[in-house]
Amino acid sequence: MDPYFGYEIAAIVIAAYGIAVYLCYRAGWIGPERSLSLLGPALMIKTTRGRSALERWGRFRRFWTGAADLGIALAIVAMGGILVLLIVDAALSLRLTASTAPPVTEALGLPGINPIIPIGYGIVALVVGVVLHELAHGVVARSQGIGVKTLGVLWCVVPVGAFVEQDDVEMQAASRRRRDRVAAAGVLANFALTVIFFVALSLLVASSVAPNANGVGVALVEANTPAANHSLAAGDILVSINGTATTNATLFEASLADTHPGEVVTIVYYSATNRSLATTSVTLATSPTNASRGFLGVAVTFLTPGELKGTLVWPLGSSSGPLTGAVDWLVLPLATLEPVGGATAQYFHLTGPLAGADPGAFWIVANALYWLAWMNLLLGLSNALPLVPLDGGLLFRDFMASIAARFRRGWDAAHLDAFGTRAVALSSALVLVLLLWQFIVPRLV
């Protein structure tokens, strides 16, 4: 099979799209005042429908003003936090080599391109996050007396985009505070959606999921090993080895640390196939990395089934501390523990009011809630970056202009705006360098 087949198809699709757009432009169907216009390579499909809804929702001026002020504060905190994280990542990347550097595809938070974001759940979550992000801009704009010209979708954006087009003249004429409320509305919407979907997932899992046993989950069984020869399989849970409870990955490693090749050990495990506890005696093989140590032939998950449930329900309650729990929640996709499915789903059974539900359908809903929360958090943090043309870029520009106004009282509005524009241009360059640093620098040394 042609290894470049996918690229060839992509090139054909892009060329066909470009030709179609060009022909529509020549025919006069695409233009700034038309229902179709261009934003870079993306096709804007505009409509005035929906503006009346924005008017109705935006009439609660006091509520939206308070919410948007909270959004400004959250955006500033997120901006500082993610900048610190980027600087730390840049420093840590100096220790990486080309072979250990993250793939460049991880720089893009796009389903189907970023290897850790599943395309199905990712597209649904991204579309929901982007659409509600843009609607929040429109509602807050109207609450601040700033007009909305059109709204609609962006075609040829992976997978699809949305926009709310504010009146540029009114936006520029508005005070910095009102402009910043509009800019922060999208970030606030994504953070609010993160909380909503996180709580929904937490309540769902807490009330309906129980681990099949208290032990470590088997993620992988190597072929032709003692574990494989005794019918252990991914999805099983190891409860004890030679009487030592294996209630976490550390205890599992400790239970095999002093064994030797040829030693017979007694294993108690939950069999996902038989749905019951089983006991078996296994003769250990020789470890491929340590000839004096016994080898079982299984790989276990870094979180036990009980810990995985706890992470999905309340990560801040982790026995390792709230910070570790929060990081665990974020990196579940990297650890192949999310989306939950296949062997991972076999660690659990449904209980409570959903005990009789179809596990496959249950986990589709639970996974969707996780990715809706995860992607909205990503969108909120990303848009808080002081990078043009993101929301954080506008906030940073006005923030720097406000600082200049305190120390340069003789400057007029034009001077202050020019200073803010230069400041955000510098911050944009810095952010781009930091974003690319961890992917490029390790490959240069």
VOGU-3710 file (C-alpha; in Angstrom, 3 decimals, decimal comma):
1> mdpyfgyeia> 0,000/0,000/0,000  1,207/3,494/-0,838  2,579/4,979/2,435  1,711/8,467/1,218  -1,896/7,598/0,325  -3,352/9,654/3,173  -1,268/12,700/2,269  -2,293/12,367/-1,376  -5,979/12,276/-0,449  -5,509/15,300/1,817
11> aiviaaygia> -3,750/17,205/-0,997  -6,590/16,406/-3,421  -9,235/17,546/-0,905  -7,372/20,802/-0,180  -6,887/21,501/-3,894  -10,566/20,842/-4,604  -11,573/23,144/-1,747  -9,268/25,889/-3,031  -10,635/25,639/-6,571  -14,258/25,707/-5,337
21> vylcyragwi> -13,617/28,782/-3,188  -11,838/30,558/-6,051  -14,722/29,885/-8,469  -17,266/31,103/-5,906  -15,191/34,247/-5,365  -15,009/34,935/-9,101  -18,777/34,450/-9,355  -19,303/37,096/-6,667  -20,742/34,707/-4,103  -17,922/35,377/-1,618
31> gperslsllg> -17,091/38,836/-0,280  -16,874/40,956/2,876  -20,549/41,938/2,736  -21,813/38,578/1,535  -23,101/35,681/3,612  -19,916/33,909/2,565  -16,510/35,495/3,181  -12,962/34,409/3,881  -10,951/34,501/7,088  -7,558/33,353/5,889
41> palmikttrg> -8,159/29,926/4,321  -11,366/29,392/6,299  -14,766/30,023/4,762  -17,068/32,098/6,971  -20,723/31,137/6,615  -22,483/34,135/8,145  -26,029/34,775/9,235  -27,901/37,401/11,204  -30,205/34,755/12,658  -29,625/34,301/16,343
51> rsalerwgrf> -28,929/37,960/17,066  -32,343/38,320/18,699  -31,449/35,471/21,067  -28,193/37,239/21,976  -30,237/40,377/22,683  -32,577/38,477/25,011  -29,793/36,703/26,870  -27,648/39,837/27,077  -30,304/42,001/28,713  -29,259/40,726/32,149
61> rrfwtgaadl> -26,522/43,326/32,180  -25,632/43,184/35,882  -25,248/39,407/35,878  -23,108/39,273/32,742  -20,965/42,197/33,898  -20,183/40,438/37,184  -19,566/37,115/35,427  -17,283/38,730/32,849  -15,302/40,516/35,583  -14,774/37,102/37,168
71> gialaivamg> -13,708/35,867/33,735  -11,065/38,596/33,526  -9,610/37,511/36,875  -9,640/33,834/35,873  -8,035/34,632/32,519  -5,217/36,569/34,203  -4,555/33,710/36,646  -4,641/31,176/33,802  -2,348/33,375/31,703  0,260/33,533/34,442
81> gilvllivda> -0,029/29,826/35,253  0,346/28,589/31,696  3,264/30,952/31,038  5,060/29,525/34,092  4,297/26,014/32,848  5,707/26,810/29,404  8,906/28,205/30,953  9,293/25,103/33,153  8,701/22,846/30,141  11,315/24,774/28,178
91> alslrltast> 13,854/24,274/30,977  13,060/20,562/31,324  13,306/20,057/27,559  17,039/20,868/27,772  17,441/17,402/29,308  15,653/15,681/26,439  17,145/14,103/23,350  15,639/13,726/19,895  14,404/10,239/20,787  12,720/11,343/24,020
101> appvtealgl> 11,295/14,649/22,770  7,489/14,803/22,421  6,114/14,399/18,883  5,371/17,644/17,080  1,721/16,572/16,690  1,264/17,095/20,458  1,706/20,828/19,884  -1,764/20,932/18,308  -4,800/20,195/20,436  -6,749/18,867/17,462
111> pginpiipig> -8,557/15,516/17,357  -7,073/13,157/14,827  -3,760/15,063/14,776  -2,803/15,060/18,448  -2,225/11,355/19,218  -3,737/11,490/22,715  -7,068/13,058/21,693  -9,549/10,495/20,303  -11,100/11,768/17,096  -14,742/10,990/17,946
121> ygivalvvgv> -14,911/12,285/21,516  -12,451/15,048/20,645  -14,489/16,463/17,755  -17,718/16,493/19,769  -16,005/18,187/22,717  -14,173/20,701/20,531  -17,295/21,730/18,627  -19,307/22,152/21,850  -16,495/24,145/23,455  -15,901/26,435/20,467
131> vlhelahgvv> -19,579/27,132/19,781  -20,419/28,000/23,401  -17,177/29,992/23,695  -18,243/32,182/20,782  -21,841/32,512/21,971  -20,518/33,779/25,304  -18,611/36,509/23,441  -21,831/37,547/21,709  -23,987/37,581/24,826  -21,494/39,618/26,859
141> arsqgigvkt> -20,926/41,985/23,928  -24,624/42,808/23,849  -24,723/43,169/27,634  -21,970/45,788/27,293  -23,754/47,686/24,523  -21,459/46,422/21,762  -23,194/45,348/18,570  -23,015/41,926/16,944  -23,013/42,014/13,138  -23,202/38,320/12,273
151> lgvlwcvvpv> -22,610/34,869/13,683  -22,009/31,506/12,067  -19,509/28,742/11,382  -16,013/28,555/9,936  -15,613/25,871/7,305  -12,251/24,245/6,573  -11,166/24,588/10,190  -10,304/21,253/11,825  -12,877/19,999/12,554  -15,155/23,067/12,423
161> gafveqddve> -15,090/26,517/13,945  -17,618/29,119/14,992  -17,566/32,883/15,293  -19,534/35,835/16,584  -18,580/38,968/14,659  -18,741/42,037/16,874  -19,099/45,525/15,464  -15,453/46,624/15,094  -16,239/50,341/15,396  -18,217/49,898/18,615
171> mqaasrrrrd> -15,631/47,490/19,972  -12,819/49,992/19,484  -14,919/52,840/20,860  -15,769/50,904/24,035  -13,750/51,360/27,207  -10,957/48,899/27,913  -12,967/47,355/30,717  -15,950/46,626/28,466  -13,718/45,250/25,709  -11,943/43,031/28,195
181> rvaaagvlan> -15,243/41,682/29,505  -16,128/40,589/25,982  -12,695/39,014/25,479  -12,779/37,173/28,813  -16,298/35,825/28,226  -15,047/32,962/26,057  -12,434/31,884/28,595  -15,031/32,054/31,362  -17,455/29,941/29,303  -14,852/27,212/28,769
191> faltviffva> -13,885/27,116/32,450  -17,562/27,036/33,479  -18,206/24,162/31,053  -15,174/22,337/32,471  -16,700/22,497/35,948  -20,172/21,485/34,734  -18,985/18,446/32,791  -16,508/17,459/35,511  -19,257/17,490/38,150  -21,579/15,508/35,870
201> lsllvassva> -18,893/12,862/35,319  -18,038/12,772/39,021  -21,641/12,204/40,079  -22,174/9,579/37,379  -19,089/7,525/38,245  -19,493/7,909/42,007  -23,036/6,541/41,935  -22,674/3,842/39,297  -19,148/2,364/39,137  -17,421/-0,091/41,450
211> pnangvgval> -14,069/-1,919/40,974  -14,340/-5,691/40,645  -11,601/-6,202/43,247  -9,048/-4,303/45,332  -5,787/-4,724/43,460  -3,740/-3,630/40,447  -5,202/-3,773/36,969  -3,477/-5,923/34,360  -2,909/-3,744/31,299  -0,862/-6,172/29,220
221> veantpaanh> 0,179/-9,827/29,298  3,214/-10,771/27,229  2,893/-13,862/25,052  4,649/-17,084/26,098  5,187/-15,918/29,683  4,061/-17,549/32,948  1,108/-15,174/33,173  -0,048/-15,970/29,629  0,389/-19,709/30,217  -1,933/-19,502/33,231
231> slaagdilvs> -4,637/-17,590/31,326  -4,109/-14,188/32,943  -5,294/-11,459/30,578  -5,624/-7,702/30,246  -8,649/-6,630/32,271  -7,888/-8,958/35,190  -7,057/-7,538/38,632  -4,159/-8,956/40,690  -5,226/-9,099/44,335  -2,217/-10,751/45,986
241> ingtattnat> 1,041/-12,592/45,246  2,309/-15,104/47,809  -0,043/-13,655/50,389  1,168/-10,062/49,872  -1,717/-7,777/48,950  -1,026/-5,937/45,683  -3,258/-2,960/46,326  -1,051/-0,575/44,354  1,705/-0,672/41,730  4,453/-0,244/44,347
251> lfeasladth> 3,281/-3,270/46,353  3,001/-5,285/43,145  6,646/-4,561/42,302  7,670/-5,313/45,898  5,878/-8,688/45,807  8,130/-9,811/42,937  11,322/-8,034/44,011  12,752/-10,935/46,049  11,581/-13,781/43,825  13,888/-15,874/41,645
261> pgevvtivyy> 13,485/-17,792/38,381  11,764/-21,132/38,846  10,072/-20,064/42,076  6,424/-21,055/42,417  4,182/-18,221/43,615  0,508/-18,231/44,500  -1,521/-15,560/42,742  -5,024/-14,462/43,664  -6,692/-12,458/40,942  -10,069/-11,383/39,649
271> satnrslatt> -10,738/-12,962/36,276  -12,592/-10,620/33,931  -13,493/-13,649/31,793  -15,037/-15,701/34,590  -16,150/-12,666/36,625  -14,907/-14,177/39,861  -11,812/-14,453/42,050  -9,391/-17,223/41,131  -6,242/-18,656/42,694  -3,421/-20,206/40,718
281> svtlatsptn> 0,192/-21,303/41,246  2,663/-19,890/38,741  6,287/-20,872/38,118  8,206/-17,663/37,429  10,521/-17,308/34,449  13,801/-15,372/34,224  13,457/-11,606/34,034  14,843/-10,224/30,740  16,391/-7,301/32,647  17,621/-9,135/35,771
291> asrgflgvav> 18,692/-12,769/35,497  18,389/-13,327/39,246  14,792/-12,126/39,512  11,557/-13,951/38,791  9,418/-12,813/35,880  5,623/-13,006/35,672  5,043/-11,293/32,308  2,402/-8,673/33,078  2,293/-4,887/32,940  -0,025/-3,117/35,366
301> tfltpgelkg> -1,659/0,303/35,191  -0,070/3,137/37,153  -3,436/3,721/38,841  -5,340/0,820/40,356  -9,018/0,471/39,388  -9,945/1,983/42,765  -7,545/4,894/42,227  -8,861/5,400/38,691  -12,412/5,660/39,992  -11,251/8,094/42,701
311> tlvwplgsss> -9,473/10,205/40,086  -12,598/10,445/37,953  -14,754/11,265/40,974  -12,554/13,647/43,001  -8,875/13,897/41,991  -8,108/16,451/44,716  -8,783/13,729/47,285  -5,896/11,567/46,051  -3,827/9,888/48,780  -0,759/11,366/47,051
321> gpltgavdwl> -2,074/14,897/47,460  -4,373/17,212/45,500  -1,697/18,345/43,026  -0,773/14,772/42,123  -4,453/13,887/41,836  -5,113/16,821/39,498  -2,140/15,845/37,319  -3,354/12,236/37,263  -6,757/13,425/36,014  -5,114/15,424/33,235
331> vlplatlepv> -2,734/12,669/32,069  -5,225/9,794/31,973  -5,130/9,913/28,139  -1,318/9,660/28,153  -1,581/6,604/30,408  -4,173/5,056/28,021  -6,713/5,039/30,873  -9,082/7,379/29,037  -11,239/6,858/27,099  -12,263/3,963/29,340
341> ggataqyfhl> -12,923/0,937/27,175  -11,705/-2,526/26,352  -9,597/-3,998/29,142  -9,906/-0,871/31,290  -13,699/-1,101/31,353  -13,407/-4,723/32,519  -11,933/-3,570/35,840  -15,382/-2,326/36,853  -19,012/-3,318/37,120  -22,039/-1,040/37,203
351> tgplagadpg> -23,925/-0,682/40,442  -26,653/1,431/41,990  -29,497/2,710/39,805  -27,593/1,844/36,596  -26,660/-1,709/37,630  -28,650/-3,160/34,738  -27,440/-0,679/32,109  -25,323/-1,622/29,121  -21,664/-1,054/30,159  -20,678/-0,070/26,619
361> afwivanaly> -23,289/2,681/26,436  -22,471/3,809/29,980  -18,791/4,284/29,216  -19,545/6,158/26,002  -21,482/8,724/28,070  -18,833/8,822/30,810  -15,985/9,220/28,296  -17,866/11,981/26,484  -18,257/13,905/29,767  -14,545/13,496/30,517
371> wlawmnlllg> -13,499/14,815/27,103  -16,006/17,656/27,238  -14,395/18,736/30,519  -10,828/18,075/29,297  -11,182/19,899/25,963  -12,938/22,896/27,529  -10,119/23,204/30,047  -7,633/23,073/27,164  -9,585/25,713/25,227  -9,850/27,987/28,253
381> lsnalplvpl> -6,144/27,785/29,048  -5,097/28,138/25,408  -7,258/31,206/24,828  -5,825/32,837/27,940  -2,350/32,939/26,389  -1,085/36,491/25,666  -0,950/35,639/21,979  -2,565/37,431/19,040  -5,336/36,797/17,982  -6,462/34,846/21,086
391> dggllfrdfm> -8,609/36,398/23,813  -5,591/36,560/26,095  -3,836/38,711/23,500  -6,521/41,413/23,719  -6,550/41,207/27,507  -2,754/41,507/27,701  -2,727/44,447/25,285  -5,273/46,385/27,338  -3,607/45,330/30,589  -0,272/46,745/29,442
401> asiaarfrrg> -1,948/49,920/28,168  -3,583/50,357/31,593  -0,209/50,014/33,315  1,305/52,568/30,942  -1,555/54,976/31,701  -0,585/54,935/35,393  3,051/55,856/34,744  2,774/57,909/31,538  0,018/60,332/32,374  0,968/62,584/29,460
411> wdaahldafg> 0,281/59,894/26,864  -2,928/60,123/24,891  -5,100/57,132/23,889  -3,179/56,619/20,649  0,168/56,354/22,495  -1,297/53,962/25,057  -2,819/51,734/22,384  0,466/51,699/20,469  2,334/50,666/23,614  -0,170/47,886/24,290
421> travalssal> 0,109/46,673/20,704  3,914/46,512/20,901  3,711/44,705/24,246  1,368/42,021/22,932  3,490/41,584/19,816  6,477/40,888/22,084  4,474/38,510/24,301  3,164/36,697/21,200  6,700/36,144/19,966  7,745/34,865/23,410
431> vlvlllwqfi> 4,812/32,447/23,613  5,502/31,078/20,133  9,156/30,501/21,034  8,188/28,707/24,256  5,578/26,584/22,469  8,045/25,454/19,813  11,083/25,206/22,102  10,314/21,812/23,652  9,715/20,270/20,235  12,631/21,797/18,333
441> vprlv> 15,504/22,274/20,800  15,887/18,584/21,824  16,149/17,670/18,149  18,991/20,133/17,612  21,308/18,836/20,343
//
